[in-house]
């Protein structure tokens, strides 16, 4: 199989986005994460601020949902539907790595997709967040747990799966051994399953060659 898609779900601070970037570079394929925000803006017509605020939120207020039942579809639903369309289009377009965005669930029925879940111990996640953002009041266990809860609540609300449930992934991996080692393991798995990719000239080569 020459056309494949890798989806990565991850705990906050686990390094999943960095691993996704590294895999895309090694395999010579496209990478999508925050780029999807721009696509959502174009697809939905909403501003960046609206998309960023609602793309990982669910509507949980009973009164809000009751009110919106007589109005148009809630913003979070509109953005999720736009996201579903975009993720499917990206998967159709060519081989790629998609981080977050419920990619594993949206593409669950395709046979050319490998889905990974990345996690790590809390202390390592805090250290990684601090190395990127520096020391500030947000870099504490409660903030990391809050971000995880936001992701899991959103995922659980819009999908039929549970966030982080190993049954829904081809592999779940702890990055405690380091991001490079984790990337090596996943790259070998991808190459072993999908083999080469077809380049523009129509010849088949191993990914990344």
N, C-alpha and C positions, 0 to 999 in steps of 0.2 A: 504494500500500500504506500503510495507516494505522496498523498495529500493527507496531512494529519493536523490535529489541533491538540494543544496542551492547555488544560485549565488548572489554575492554582488557587485554592482557597487557603486562608492562613489566619492564624492568631495575630493580633496586633503586636508588632515588634519582633516577630519570629524570623524575619528575613525573607519571607515569601516573595515579595516584589523583587528584591535583589536577585534571588535565585531565578525567577522568571526572566529577568533581563539577561542574566548570564546564559541561560539555556537558549534564548532566542539568538544571542550573538554566536554561540557555539554551533548552533544548528543552521544558522543563516536564514532565519525566518522572521516574520514580523512579530512585534511585541505591542500589546495593548493593555493599558491600565488607566491612567488618568487621561489618556488620549480619548477615551470613550466619552468623557465629559463634553468635549467639543462636538462630538458626533451627536450626543444627546441634545445639545443646544440647537443644532441644526435640525434635527429630526422633530423635536417637540416645539421649537419656537420659544422656549423659555430662556431667561437670562442665565448667565453662569451662576449667579448667586442662588437662584431658585433651584437649579439642577444640583449644585453642590449641597444645598440644604436638604433636599428631599430624595436624592438618589439612594441613600441608605437609611431612610426613615420609613416607618409604617404609621398608619393612622390608628391610634389606639383609644382615642377619646370616644366614648359612647355618644355624647351629645354632638360631637363633630361629625361622626359617621351618620347619625340620625339626620342632621342638617344636610349633609352632602348627599343623602339618599334622594333628596328632591332636587339636587343640582347636578352639574356635570360630574364625571368621574373624578375622585380625589387626585390631587397633584401627584402623590406618591404612586398611585396606580397608573396614571398617564405616563410617568417617567419610567416605571418598570416595563410597561408595554413597549415603549420606545426602545428601551434597553434590550428587550428580547429580540426585537426586529434587528437591531444593530449587531448583536452578538451572532445571530444566525447569518447575517450578511457577511460578517468578517470570516466566519467559519467556511462559508461557501467560496469566498474570494481566494483563499490560499492557506497554506500551512502557517500557523501562528501560535503564539502563547498568549492566553487571556488570563489576566490576574483579577480575581474577585468578580464582581458583577453577576453573581449567581451563574457563572458560565458552566459549571459542572452540571447544574440542574437543567438549564436551558438547552444544553447540547446532549442531554443524557441518552437520547435514543439513537445517536449516531455511533457507528462502529469504527470510526477513524479518530476517536477522541480518547485521550488518557487524562484522567483527573487525579490531582494530587492534593493532599492536605498537609500544610506545613505548621508545625507547632514547636514550642521550646519552653524550658523552665522559666518561671517569672523573672528570676534574677538576671538571666541572660537576655531576656527581652528588654528589661529596664536598662541594662548596660548598652544595648544596641540603640535604643531610643535616645539615651543620653549622648551617645557618640555622634548622633545625627543632629539632634536639636539642642544639645548643651544642657546644662543644669537649669531647670526651671520648675515651677510649682506643679506642672502637669506630669512631670516624670516621676510618678509614684505608682505603687501597685493599684490603688483605687482608680486612678485614671485609666490605666491599662485594662483593668477589668471592665470599666465603663465602656471603653471602645469595643471590647470583645462582645459585651452584651448588646450594644447597638447593632453590631454585625449579625449576631445570632438572632436577635429579635426580628430584624429585617428579613434575613434568610428564611427563618421559620415561618414568617407571616406569608411570604410570597411563594414558597415552594411546598411540596409535599414531603420534603426531607427534613432532617434535623441537622443543624450546623455542626460540623466536625464528626458526624457519625461515620466510622470507618467503613461501614457497609456500602457507602455511596461513593467510595473512592477506589482507584486502582492501587494507591499506596498512600499511607500516612507516615510522615517521617519527622523525627525529632532533629532539629538542627544543632543540638548540643555538641556534635562532632565537628562543627564548623560549616560555614556556607559553601566553601569550595568542595569539601568532601560530599556534602549533600547534593550539590550540583552534579558532581561526578557520577554519583549513584543514579540519579534520575536521568542523566544523559545516556548512560549505558543502557538503562531500561528502555528508553525511547528508541535508541538505535537498534536494540535487539528486537523490538517489536515491529517497528516500521521500516527499518533498513534505510535505503537511499531515498532521496527526493529527486524529482524530475526538474531539471533546470530549464531555462528558457529555450535552449537549443534542442531540447527533447532528449538529451542523453541522461542516463541515470547515474548519479554519483551519491556517495555517502553524504549525509547531512554535514554541512560545514566545510566540505572539501572544495 
